[in-house]
Amino acid sequence: LDEIVFQVILSRMHSKKQFKSPISLRTMQRLVAQVTSILEKEPIMLKLDANITIVGDIHGNIDDLLRIFEKCRYPPAMKYLFLGDYVDRGQCGTEVLTLLFALKVKYPNNIFLLRGNHETMGLTHVYGFEREITSPEKYNMDLYYRICEAFEELPICALVGKKIFCVHGGISPLLKDPHELLKLSKPQEELSLKNDIFTDMVWSDPACVEGFTPNGRGCGYLFGPDVLSQFL
């Protein structure tokens, strides 16, 4: 695990911006299997202490992720909660996941990963991660499928300090009490193919509206300050 972390960091110092000593496919498969096993044991809603740093979308930007760790300190010196969207758009989603997965396996109680709307096979096919990780200089479809299976084990939301509700997208008209989520299983499907509570939570957006209105993106809702305040 230390060597994996070292190689990701070293790759950003190298002139060609790639793994100087490539992390083997076998090592990556073992890493994904280990992180999947850890995530399987986590509930759909995490309950975390308030002494934690919360990070939004990374979208394949490994340099920004390293800057965050360098500024706020690496785990275990600091605890982190990431809110999803680790891949797509940026060119280094593989490196982002490799670093986050390695740190999660090494420090499972110091780094927590939620699921975003881009942690699905459908969006990663369209927005770039599938092409990136299956490119000749990186890995293959087998590893891509294994990572997509790991995505399905990511928690959906977290309650921090018993009062801060953390989620990638927003709230849902179907969600009255977040503790109801603990009765549900993690979604094992695309989060954009049907209207349900999980789709709403990763796709909804805050807006200057009253109540809930349809989201122009085709999934989830726009939610106003009135229903947000009522939910909180």
Phi, psi and omega in degrees: 000317178299320180293322177298311179300316181299317183293323178295314179295317181298326182298331181278346176270343185280145186299328181270000177052052175211167180304122179291316171244099189306137174285124188292158177300318180299318178296318179296320178297319178295319180297314180296321177297319181294315182291326177298318179298322178290314182295327179302329184275349181275144181287168180293332174236118178281148172240112189237154174288160188281345180279079187206148176263129184253129186236133178274203188305133175259320176048053172073016180260087184294327182294320176294322178298317179295322178298321178298313180296321181291325180283319186259355181088144179284153169300145008267007180296333177224142175268147183227146169234117177260140189261016175103182183056065180274338188235181180076155180069300176284166187266357187234040176298326178298315180293321178300310181295320180301314181292313181295319180295319180296318178292325178294319179291320182286321183230069187298338180260009181239354177216131185231139187237121174265166179265135174252180181289343178272357176273057178218157180293322182299310183286324179292335176290324184274320191261007165122335187294322179299315179296321181297307189285339179263005178291155185303328182278356180241253189231227186208181184293327180301313179294322178301314180296322179294322178293319178298326175292323176295322178305324183291347179262359179291138173299157183266327184206173180215145174250114185256127179059025178064010183215348181251116181266119185245130182204157183294311186259287183180204184264173183227146174296344179274350185256103179266321181223119183302334180293342176297334182297331183294345177275350186258160175268155177297140181294129180253039182209177176301145182258029179218006186264349180208161180270105176213181187296324182288319176301315180301318187290334179259349183247338186292155182227142173289147181201165177276072180226172173257130179066216178250134175229155180303142179272131181297345179282352177094352179224147177070196184226160160269133181235139184267172182295336181293309181287330177295314179298319179297318180295315181294000000 
